[in-house]
Amino acid sequence: MIMTKDRTPRPDSSPINAHQSWVLRHPNTSIFIALFMLPIVALTLFFTLRPYLSTFDRSGEGDLSSSMSSPNGEYTAELYGVPYGGSAGGVTIWVDVRKTADTSASNAKSIYRAEFHGGNHLEWESDNTLRIENWSEYSNETVTLNIDEEIYDGWGWACSSLRTKDQYVRCLEPET
């Protein structure tokens, strides 16, 4: 309604007020978008971008399962088990390498992440080459890594992550 000079209402010629925002003209659709569509878009973006933005860091989680010093004693490799998913979940194993003289956990470098398969063993082949065994009768993620240049990610996220590109020369992942 438009008011005339004498304050009497005159019918508006257009059925929709063009000055009203889209949200006010379509309240039901706006609520539907806000409550249902935005969370779906947010979750889709999260799971799509997560591998590209992930870090290759266990963040101090997990329990130390075993550790082994390199032949020259300069490095120590530590195997950790990190549970996930509660009672229906599993265990991810991580291998961190640090200088033996440096006891700070913040200076450890993660070089291996994979699903726990049952048979785990660490073995130094040389002063900077570590063999990590992780196998079962159904799966084998055993790998030999140069600790200065290589990492292994059983999930494959670190190899495509933009945040970890400067942490390694070569990234290994399971063949698909």
TILO-277175 format. One record per residue: residue in three letters; x negated, y, z of N, C-alpha, C, O in turn. Coordinates in nm, 2 decimals. Each point is the difference from the previous one (the first is absolute). Last residue first. Example, Ala and Ser with C-alpha at 12.3 -4.5 7.8 and 13.67 -1.06 7.14 Angstrom:
R|aa|neast|nnorth|nup|caeast|canorth|caup|ceast|cnorth|cup|oeast|onorth|oup
R|Ser|-1.28|-0.22|0.71|-0.09|0.11|0.00|0.08|0.11|0.08|-0.05|0.11|0.01 $
R|Ala|0.02|-0.68|-0.02|0.09|0.12|0.00|-0.09|0.12|0.00|-0.10|0.00|0.07 $
END
This chain:
R|aa|neast|nnorth|nup|caeast|canorth|caup|ceast|cnorth|cup|oeast|onorth|oup
R|Thr|-4.68|-4.83|-0.53|0.15|-0.02|-0.01|0.04|-0.08|-0.12|0.11|-0.03|-0.02 $
R|Glu|-0.57|0.10|0.37|0.05|-0.01|-0.14|0.15|-0.03|0.00|0.05|-0.08|0.08 $
R|Pro|-0.30|0.34|0.33|0.04|-0.13|-0.05|0.04|0.01|-0.15|0.06|0.10|-0.04 $
R|Glu|-0.41|0.26|0.21|0.13|-0.04|0.04|0.04|-0.14|-0.06|-0.07|-0.04|-0.09 $
R|Leu|-0.37|0.44|0.17|0.05|-0.13|-0.04|0.13|-0.03|0.05|0.03|0.04|0.12 $
R|Cys|-0.38|0.40|-0.23|0.11|-0.05|0.08|0.05|-0.13|-0.06|0.03|-0.01|-0.12 $
R|Arg|-0.50|0.35|0.11|0.09|-0.10|-0.07|0.10|-0.05|0.10|-0.03|-0.04|0.12 $
R|Val|-0.24|0.40|0.01|-0.04|0.00|-0.15|0.09|-0.09|-0.07|0.04|0.02|-0.12 $
R|Tyr|0.10|0.26|0.58|-0.06|-0.12|-0.05|-0.04|0.02|-0.15|0.04|0.10|-0.06 $
R|Gln|0.17|0.24|0.34|-0.05|-0.09|0.10|-0.07|-0.13|-0.05|-0.05|-0.07|0.08 $
R|Asp|0.31|0.44|-0.31|-0.14|0.04|0.03|-0.06|-0.09|0.10|-0.12|0.03|0.04 $
R|Lys|0.58|-0.08|-0.18|-0.09|-0.02|-0.12|-0.14|0.03|0.03|-0.09|-0.05|-0.06 $
R|Thr|0.52|0.06|0.34|-0.12|-0.08|0.03|-0.10|-0.01|-0.11|-0.10|-0.08|0.01 $
R|Arg|0.53|0.33|-0.02|-0.07|0.04|0.12|-0.13|-0.08|0.03|-0.08|0.04|0.08 $
R|Leu|0.40|-0.12|-0.44|-0.08|0.12|-0.03|-0.08|0.04|0.12|-0.10|0.08|-0.02 $
R|Ser|0.27|-0.59|-0.11|0.02|0.11|0.08|-0.09|0.12|-0.04|-0.12|-0.02|-0.02 $
R|Ser|0.14|-0.44|-0.15|0.08|0.10|-0.07|0.01|0.12|0.08|0.06|0.10|-0.06 $
R|Cys|-0.29|-0.47|0.24|-0.06|0.01|-0.13|0.08|0.11|-0.09|-0.06|0.05|-0.09 $
R|Ala|0.21|-0.18|0.53|-0.12|0.08|0.00|-0.06|0.02|-0.13|-0.07|0.11|-0.03 $
R|Trp|0.45|-0.40|0.08|0.03|0.15|0.01|-0.12|0.08|0.00|0.00|0.11|-0.06 $
R|Gly|0.05|-0.61|0.05|-0.03|0.08|-0.13|0.02|0.15|0.01|-0.02|0.07|-0.09 $
R|Trp|0.04|-0.47|0.41|0.13|0.06|-0.04|-0.02|0.08|-0.13|0.10|0.02|-0.07 $
R|Gly|-0.47|-0.24|0.28|0.09|-0.10|-0.04|0.14|0.05|-0.04|0.08|-0.07|-0.07 $
R|Asp|-0.58|0.29|0.07|0.13|0.03|0.05|0.10|-0.11|-0.05|0.03|0.01|-0.12 $
R|Tyr|-0.60|0.11|0.18|0.10|-0.09|-0.05|0.13|0.03|0.07|0.01|0.01|0.12 $
R|Ile|-0.52|0.26|-0.25|0.11|-0.03|0.09|0.09|-0.11|-0.06|0.01|-0.01|-0.13 $
R|Glu|-0.55|0.23|0.05|0.12|-0.07|-0.04|0.10|-0.01|0.12|-0.04|0.00|0.12 $
R|Glu|-0.43|0.21|-0.12|0.07|0.04|-0.12|0.14|-0.06|-0.02|0.07|0.06|-0.08 $
R|Asp|-0.39|-0.14|0.46|-0.02|0.14|-0.03|0.09|0.05|-0.12|0.02|0.12|-0.01 $
R|Ile|-0.03|-0.58|0.17|0.06|0.08|0.10|-0.02|0.15|-0.03|0.08|0.08|0.05 $
R|Asn|-0.03|-0.51|-0.37|-0.11|0.08|0.03|0.06|0.11|0.09|0.08|0.08|-0.04 $
R|Leu|0.15|-0.57|-0.01|0.00|0.14|-0.02|-0.14|0.06|0.03|-0.06|-0.04|0.10 $
R|Thr|0.38|-0.44|-0.21|-0.13|0.05|0.05|-0.02|0.14|-0.04|0.02|0.04|-0.12 $
R|Val|0.43|-0.39|0.23|-0.07|0.10|-0.09|-0.14|0.03|0.06|-0.02|-0.01|0.12 $
R|Thr|0.53|-0.29|-0.08|-0.14|0.00|0.03|-0.07|0.09|-0.09|0.02|-0.01|-0.13 $
R|Glu|0.46|-0.14|0.18|-0.04|0.14|-0.02|-0.14|0.02|0.06|-0.04|0.09|0.06 $
R|Asn|0.44|-0.49|-0.19|-0.14|0.02|0.03|-0.04|0.15|-0.04|0.00|0.04|-0.11 $
R|Ser|0.45|-0.43|0.20|-0.05|0.13|-0.05|-0.15|0.02|0.04|-0.04|-0.06|0.11 $
R|Tyr|0.31|-0.34|-0.02|0.08|0.06|-0.10|-0.06|0.13|-0.06|0.05|0.05|-0.10 $
R|Glu|-0.25|-0.32|0.46|0.02|-0.09|-0.12|0.08|0.06|-0.11|0.00|-0.05|-0.11 $
R|Ser|-0.27|0.39|0.40|0.08|-0.11|0.04|0.02|-0.10|-0.12|-0.06|0.03|-0.10 $
R|Trp|-0.28|0.43|0.27|0.06|-0.10|-0.09|0.10|-0.09|0.08|-0.01|-0.01|0.12 $
R|Asn|-0.40|0.40|-0.10|0.14|0.01|0.04|0.08|-0.09|-0.09|0.03|0.04|-0.11 $
R|Glu|-0.58|0.15|0.21|0.09|-0.11|-0.04|0.14|0.01|0.07|0.01|0.03|0.12 $
R|Ile|-0.46|0.29|-0.27|0.11|-0.01|0.09|0.09|-0.11|-0.05|0.05|0.00|-0.11 $
R|Arg|-0.59|0.19|0.07|0.10|-0.09|-0.05|0.11|-0.01|0.10|-0.02|-0.03|0.12 $
R|Leu|-0.38|0.42|-0.23|0.08|-0.07|0.10|0.11|-0.09|-0.08|0.07|0.05|-0.09 $
R|Thr|-0.56|0.27|0.03|0.10|-0.08|-0.07|0.07|-0.09|0.10|-0.06|-0.09|0.07 $
R|Asn|-0.33|0.38|0.02|0.12|0.08|-0.03|0.11|-0.07|-0.09|0.08|0.06|-0.06 $
R|Asp|-0.49|-0.28|0.24|0.02|0.11|0.09|0.12|0.09|-0.02|0.05|0.07|0.09 $
R|Ser|0.00|-0.56|-0.26|-0.12|0.08|0.00|0.03|0.12|0.09|0.10|0.00|0.07 $
R|Glu|0.21|-0.34|-0.08|-0.08|-0.06|-0.10|-0.13|0.07|-0.02|-0.11|-0.06|-0.03 $
R|Trp|0.50|0.00|0.44|-0.09|0.09|-0.07|-0.09|-0.08|-0.09|-0.07|-0.09|0.04 $
R|Glu|0.58|-0.01|0.16|-0.14|-0.05|-0.02|-0.08|0.10|-0.07|0.04|0.04|-0.11 $
R|Leu|0.48|-0.17|0.38|-0.10|0.10|-0.05|-0.13|-0.06|-0.02|-0.05|-0.07|0.09 $
R|His|0.59|-0.13|-0.07|-0.14|-0.01|0.03|-0.08|0.11|-0.06|0.02|0.04|-0.11 $
R|Asn|0.51|-0.30|0.17|-0.08|0.12|-0.01|-0.14|-0.02|0.05|-0.02|-0.07|0.10 $
R|Gly|0.52|-0.18|-0.24|-0.15|-0.03|0.01|-0.08|0.12|-0.02|-0.01|0.05|-0.11 $
R|Gly|0.49|0.01|0.11|-0.03|-0.11|0.09|-0.15|-0.03|0.02|-0.04|0.00|0.12 $
R|His|0.29|0.37|-0.36|0.04|-0.13|-0.06|-0.04|-0.12|0.08|0.05|-0.11|-0.02 $
R|Phe|0.07|0.69|0.03|-0.07|-0.11|0.07|0.05|-0.13|-0.06|0.12|-0.03|-0.01 $
R|Glu|-0.14|0.50|-0.27|0.09|-0.08|0.08|-0.08|-0.12|0.06|-0.08|-0.06|-0.06 $
R|Ala|-0.19|0.50|-0.06|0.08|-0.10|-0.07|0.09|-0.07|0.10|-0.02|0.01|0.12 $
R|Arg|-0.43|0.37|-0.19|0.14|-0.01|0.05|0.07|-0.11|-0.08|0.01|0.01|-0.12 $
R|Tyr|-0.54|0.24|0.19|0.08|-0.12|-0.04|0.14|0.01|0.07|0.00|0.03|0.12 $
R|Ile|-0.37|0.29|-0.05|-0.03|-0.05|-0.13|0.09|-0.11|-0.05|-0.01|-0.04|-0.12 $
R|Ser|-0.06|0.49|0.49|0.08|-0.12|-0.03|-0.04|-0.04|-0.15|0.00|0.08|-0.09 $
R|Lys|-0.30|0.18|0.47|0.05|0.01|-0.13|0.08|-0.13|-0.03|-0.05|-0.11|0.01 $
R|Ala|-0.11|0.42|0.46|0.01|-0.13|-0.07|0.07|0.02|-0.14|0.08|0.09|-0.02 $
R|Asn|-0.15|0.25|0.37|-0.10|-0.01|-0.10|0.00|-0.13|-0.08|-0.08|-0.02|-0.09 $
R|Ser|0.36|0.11|0.48|0.04|0.10|-0.11|-0.10|0.00|-0.11|0.04|0.05|-0.11 $
R|Ala|-0.10|-0.31|0.51|0.09|-0.06|-0.09|0.04|0.09|-0.11|0.04|-0.05|-0.11 $
R|Ser|-0.50|0.05|0.41|0.12|0.07|-0.02|0.09|-0.07|-0.11|-0.05|-0.02|-0.11 $
R|Thr|-0.41|-0.09|0.26|0.11|-0.08|0.06|0.14|0.07|-0.02|0.10|-0.05|0.04 $
R|Asp|-0.61|0.02|-0.28|0.11|0.09|0.01|0.12|-0.07|0.06|0.06|-0.08|-0.07 $
R|Ala|-0.46|-0.15|-0.05|-0.04|0.09|0.11|0.11|0.10|0.03|0.00|0.06|0.11 $
R|Thr|0.05|-0.38|-0.46|0.00|-0.07|0.13|-0.03|0.10|0.11|0.05|-0.01|0.11 $
R|Lys|0.21|0.14|-0.56|-0.14|-0.01|0.04|0.00|-0.05|0.14|0.08|0.04|0.09 $
R|Arg|0.34|-0.18|-0.38|-0.06|0.12|0.06|-0.15|-0.02|0.03|-0.04|-0.12|0.01 $
R|Val|0.53|-0.09|-0.26|-0.15|-0.01|0.01|-0.04|0.13|0.06|0.04|0.11|-0.04 $
R|Asp|0.44|-0.42|0.00|-0.06|0.12|0.01|-0.15|-0.02|0.01|-0.04|-0.10|0.07 $
R|Val|0.51|-0.17|-0.23|-0.14|-0.02|0.03|-0.06|0.14|0.00|0.01|0.07|-0.11 $
R|Trp|0.52|-0.30|0.17|-0.09|0.10|-0.04|-0.14|-0.03|0.03|-0.03|-0.07|0.11 $
R|Ile|0.55|-0.18|-0.17|-0.14|0.00|0.06|-0.07|0.11|-0.07|0.01|0.03|-0.12 $
R|Thr|0.53|-0.14|0.24|-0.09|0.05|-0.10|-0.14|0.00|0.06|-0.02|0.04|0.12 $
R|Val|0.50|-0.32|-0.01|-0.12|0.07|0.05|-0.08|0.04|-0.12|-0.02|-0.08|-0.10 $
R|Gly|0.58|0.00|0.19|-0.13|-0.08|-0.02|-0.11|0.08|0.05|0.01|0.09|0.09 $
R|Gly|0.57|-0.12|-0.02|-0.11|0.06|-0.08|-0.12|-0.09|-0.01|0.02|-0.12|0.00 $
R|Ala|0.41|0.09|0.26|0.01|-0.05|-0.13|-0.12|0.04|-0.09|0.00|-0.03|-0.12 $
R|Ser|0.04|0.18|0.57|0.00|-0.15|0.00|0.01|-0.06|-0.13|-0.04|-0.11|-0.02 $
R|Gly|-0.13|0.60|0.00|0.07|-0.06|0.11|-0.01|-0.15|-0.01|-0.10|-0.06|-0.05 $
R|Gly|-0.10|0.39|-0.26|0.13|-0.05|-0.03|0.07|-0.08|0.12|0.10|-0.07|-0.02 $
R|Tyr|-0.64|0.12|-0.01|0.10|0.08|-0.06|0.13|-0.07|0.00|0.00|-0.12|-0.01 $
R|Pro|-0.56|0.10|0.23|0.13|-0.05|-0.03|0.10|0.10|-0.05|-0.02|0.12|0.03 $
R|Val|-0.53|-0.18|-0.05|0.10|0.10|0.02|0.14|-0.06|-0.03|0.03|-0.02|-0.11 $
R|Gly|-0.58|-0.13|0.21|0.13|-0.04|-0.04|0.10|0.10|0.04|0.01|0.04|0.12 $
R|Tyr|-0.58|-0.04|-0.24|0.12|0.04|0.09|0.12|-0.06|-0.06|0.02|-0.02|-0.12 $
R|Leu|-0.60|-0.01|0.10|0.13|-0.05|-0.06|0.11|0.03|0.10|-0.01|-0.04|0.11 $
R|Glu|-0.52|0.25|-0.22|0.10|-0.04|0.10|0.13|-0.03|-0.07|0.05|0.07|-0.09 $
R|Ala|-0.62|0.00|0.02|0.13|-0.02|-0.07|0.10|-0.04|0.11|-0.04|-0.09|0.08 $
R|Thr|-0.45|0.37|-0.08|0.08|-0.09|0.07|0.14|-0.01|-0.07|0.06|0.11|-0.02 $
R|Tyr|-0.62|0.06|-0.09|0.15|0.01|-0.01|0.07|-0.11|0.08|-0.06|-0.10|0.03 $
R|Glu|-0.43|0.14|-0.03|0.04|0.14|-0.03|0.15|0.02|0.01|0.05|0.10|0.05 $
R|Gly|-0.33|-0.52|-0.01|0.05|0.06|0.12|0.05|0.15|-0.02|0.05|0.06|0.10 $
R|Asn|-0.23|-0.41|-0.42|-0.10|0.09|0.06|0.05|0.07|0.12|-0.07|0.08|0.06 $
R|Pro|0.36|-0.40|-0.28|-0.13|-0.06|0.03|-0.10|0.09|0.06|-0.08|-0.04|0.08 $
R|Ser|0.58|0.17|0.02|-0.07|-0.03|-0.12|-0.13|-0.06|0.03|-0.05|0.01|0.11 $
R|Ser|0.47|-0.06|0.23|-0.11|0.09|-0.04|-0.06|-0.04|-0.13|-0.01|-0.12|-0.02 $
R|Met|0.52|0.03|0.23|-0.12|-0.06|-0.04|-0.10|0.10|-0.05|0.03|0.09|-0.08 $
R|Ser|0.50|-0.21|0.34|-0.10|0.09|-0.06|-0.13|-0.07|-0.02|-0.03|-0.10|0.06 $
R|Ser|0.61|0.02|0.04|-0.14|-0.05|0.00|-0.09|0.12|-0.05|0.05|0.09|-0.07 $
R|Ser|0.41|-0.02|0.19|0.00|-0.15|0.00|-0.14|-0.05|0.00|-0.03|-0.10|0.07 $
R|Leu|0.31|0.56|0.09|-0.12|-0.05|-0.05|0.00|-0.15|0.01|0.02|-0.06|0.11 $
R|Asp|0.43|0.36|-0.16|-0.09|-0.06|0.10|-0.12|-0.06|-0.07|0.01|-0.06|-0.11 $
R|Gly|0.35|0.50|-0.02|-0.04|-0.14|-0.01|-0.09|-0.05|0.11|-0.05|0.08|0.08 $
R|Glu|0.09|0.44|-0.28|0.09|-0.10|0.04|-0.06|-0.14|-0.01|-0.10|-0.02|-0.06 $
R|Gly|-0.09|0.46|-0.06|-0.03|-0.05|0.13|0.10|-0.10|0.05|-0.01|-0.04|0.11 $
R|Ser|0.01|0.24|-0.56|0.04|0.09|0.10|-0.02|-0.05|0.14|0.09|0.03|0.09 $
R|Arg|-0.18|-0.21|-0.56|0.09|-0.07|0.09|0.04|0.09|0.12|0.08|-0.05|0.09 $
R|Asp|-0.21|0.17|-0.62|-0.04|0.02|0.14|0.10|-0.07|0.09|0.12|0.02|-0.01 $
R|Phe|-0.14|0.15|-0.48|-0.06|-0.13|0.02|-0.06|0.00|0.14|-0.12|-0.01|0.02 $
R|Thr|0.55|0.30|-0.24|-0.14|0.00|0.04|-0.05|-0.14|0.02|0.09|-0.09|0.03 $
R|Ser|0.31|0.32|-0.37|-0.03|-0.08|0.12|-0.15|0.01|0.03|-0.08|0.03|-0.08 $
R|Leu|0.36|0.15|-0.29|-0.04|0.09|0.11|-0.05|-0.07|0.12|-0.02|0.06|0.10 $
R|Tyr|0.18|-0.28|-0.50|-0.09|0.10|-0.05|-0.05|0.10|0.11|-0.10|0.06|-0.02 $
R|Pro|0.43|-0.41|0.10|-0.13|-0.06|-0.03|-0.10|0.11|-0.05|-0.12|-0.02|0.02 $
R|Arg|0.56|0.17|0.09|-0.07|-0.05|0.12|-0.13|-0.07|-0.04|-0.11|0.03|0.06 $
R|Leu|0.48|0.16|-0.35|-0.13|0.07|0.02|-0.09|-0.05|0.11|-0.12|0.03|0.01 $
R|Thr|0.55|-0.22|-0.11|-0.07|0.01|-0.13|-0.14|0.06|0.02|-0.09|-0.04|-0.06 $
R|Phe|0.39|0.00|0.43|-0.05|-0.13|-0.04|-0.07|0.00|-0.14|-0.08|-0.09|-0.02 $
R|Phe|0.27|0.50|0.19|-0.09|-0.05|0.10|-0.06|-0.14|-0.05|-0.12|-0.01|0.00 $
R|Leu|0.46|0.21|-0.26|-0.12|0.07|-0.02|-0.11|-0.05|0.10|-0.12|-0.02|-0.03 $
R|Thr|0.55|-0.16|0.07|-0.05|-0.04|-0.13|-0.14|0.07|-0.02|-0.09|-0.06|-0.04 $
R|Leu|0.34|0.19|0.41|-0.05|-0.13|0.02|-0.07|-0.05|-0.13|-0.10|-0.07|0.01 $
R|Ala|0.32|0.48|-0.03|-0.11|0.01|0.09|-0.07|-0.13|0.02|-0.12|-0.02|0.00 $
R|Val|0.53|0.04|-0.24|-0.11|0.06|-0.08|-0.13|0.01|0.09|-0.11|-0.03|-0.05 $
R|Ile|0.50|-0.12|0.26|-0.04|-0.10|-0.10|-0.12|0.06|-0.08|-0.09|-0.08|-0.03 $
R|Pro|0.29|0.37|0.34|-0.08|-0.11|0.07|-0.05|-0.11|-0.10|-0.11|-0.05|0.01 $
R|Leu|0.39|0.40|-0.19|-0.13|0.05|0.05|-0.08|-0.11|0.07|-0.12|-0.01|-0.03 $
R|Met|0.57|-0.09|-0.11|-0.09|0.01|-0.11|-0.14|0.05|0.05|-0.10|-0.06|-0.05 $
R|Phe|0.47|0.02|0.37|-0.03|-0.12|-0.07|-0.11|0.01|-0.10|-0.09|-0.08|0.00 $
R|Leu|0.27|0.45|0.27|-0.01|-0.12|0.09|-0.05|-0.12|-0.06|-0.05|-0.09|0.06 $
R|Ala|0.10|0.51|-0.30|-0.09|0.02|0.12|-0.01|-0.13|0.08|-0.11|-0.03|0.05 $
R|Ile|0.40|0.04|-0.43|-0.14|0.01|-0.04|-0.09|0.01|0.12|-0.11|-0.06|0.01 $
R|Phe|0.57|0.06|0.07|-0.04|-0.13|-0.05|-0.15|0.00|-0.04|-0.08|-0.09|0.03 $
R|Ile|0.28|0.49|0.10|-0.02|-0.08|0.12|-0.05|-0.14|-0.05|-0.09|-0.06|0.06 $
R|Ser|0.21|0.36|-0.39|-0.12|0.05|0.07|-0.03|-0.09|0.12|-0.12|-0.03|0.02 $
R|Thr|0.52|-0.04|-0.27|-0.12|-0.04|-0.07|-0.13|0.04|0.07|-0.09|-0.08|0.00 $
R|Asn|0.49|0.23|0.19|-0.01|-0.15|0.01|-0.12|-0.05|-0.08|-0.07|-0.09|0.05 $
R|Pro|0.17|0.56|-0.07|-0.05|-0.04|0.13|-0.01|-0.15|0.01|-0.10|-0.05|0.06 $
R|His|0.13|0.43|-0.43|0.00|-0.15|-0.01|-0.04|-0.06|0.13|-0.11|-0.06|0.01 $
R|Arg|0.13|0.54|-0.07|0.11|-0.04|-0.09|0.01|-0.15|-0.01|0.11|-0.05|-0.03 $
R|Leu|-0.46|0.24|0.29|0.13|0.04|0.06|0.12|-0.04|-0.09|0.11|-0.03|0.05 $
R|Val|-0.55|-0.04|-0.21|0.02|-0.08|0.12|0.14|0.03|0.06|0.07|-0.10|0.05 $
R|Trp|-0.23|0.36|-0.41|0.04|-0.14|-0.04|0.04|-0.08|0.11|0.09|-0.08|0.00 $
R|Ser|-0.05|0.61|0.07|-0.10|-0.10|-0.03|0.06|-0.13|-0.04|0.11|-0.04|0.03 $
R|Gln|0.14|0.52|-0.11|-0.02|-0.11|0.10|-0.10|-0.10|-0.04|-0.01|-0.03|-0.12 $
R|His|0.17|0.39|-0.16|-0.10|0.04|0.09|-0.03|-0.09|0.11|-0.09|0.01|0.08 $
R|Ala|0.43|-0.06|-0.43|-0.14|-0.02|-0.05|-0.11|0.04|0.10|-0.11|-0.04|-0.02 $
R|Asn|0.63|-0.15|0.08|-0.08|0.12|0.03|-0.15|-0.02|-0.04|-0.06|-0.09|0.06 $
R|Ile|0.51|-0.14|-0.27|-0.12|-0.02|0.08|-0.07|0.13|0.02|-0.03|0.07|-0.09 $
R|Pro|0.42|-0.08|-0.18|0.04|-0.09|0.11|-0.12|-0.03|0.10|0.03|-0.04|0.11 $
R|Ser|0.08|0.51|-0.39|-0.07|-0.13|-0.01|0.03|-0.09|0.11|0.01|0.05|0.11 $
R|Ser|0.20|0.38|-0.14|0.02|-0.06|-0.13|-0.08|-0.13|-0.02|0.04|-0.08|-0.08 $
R|Asp|0.19|0.29|0.54|-0.13|0.00|-0.07|0.02|-0.07|-0.13|0.08|-0.09|-0.01 $
R|Pro|0.31|0.36|0.30|-0.06|-0.13|-0.03|-0.13|0.02|-0.09|-0.01|0.08|-0.09 $
R|Arg|0.16|0.28|0.45|0.03|-0.03|-0.14|-0.06|-0.13|-0.03|-0.12|-0.02|0.03 $
R|Pro|0.27|0.32|0.44|-0.07|-0.10|-0.07|0.04|-0.02|-0.14|0.12|0.00|-0.03 $
R|Thr|-0.11|0.46|0.32|0.09|-0.11|-0.03|-0.08|-0.11|-0.08|-0.07|0.04|-0.09 $
R|Arg|-0.08|0.41|0.25|-0.02|-0.11|0.09|0.10|-0.12|-0.02|0.03|-0.07|0.09 $
R|Asp|-0.12|0.49|-0.35|0.11|0.02|0.10|0.00|-0.13|0.09|0.10|-0.01|0.08 $
R|Lys|-0.40|0.03|-0.45|-0.03|0.12|0.08|0.10|0.01|0.12|-0.03|0.05|0.11 $
R|Thr|-0.03|-0.54|-0.27|0.01|0.12|-0.08|-0.02|0.12|0.10|-0.03|-0.02|0.12 $
R|Met|-0.16|-0.51|-0.10|0.08|0.11|0.06|0.00|0.12|-0.09|-0.10|0.04|-0.05 $
R|Ile|0.04|-0.59|-0.05|-0.07|0.13|-0.01|0.10|0.10|0.06|0.12|0.00|-0.03 $
R|Met|-0.18|-0.57|0.05|0.08|0.12|0.00|-0.09|0.12|0.00|-0.10|0.01|0.07 $
END
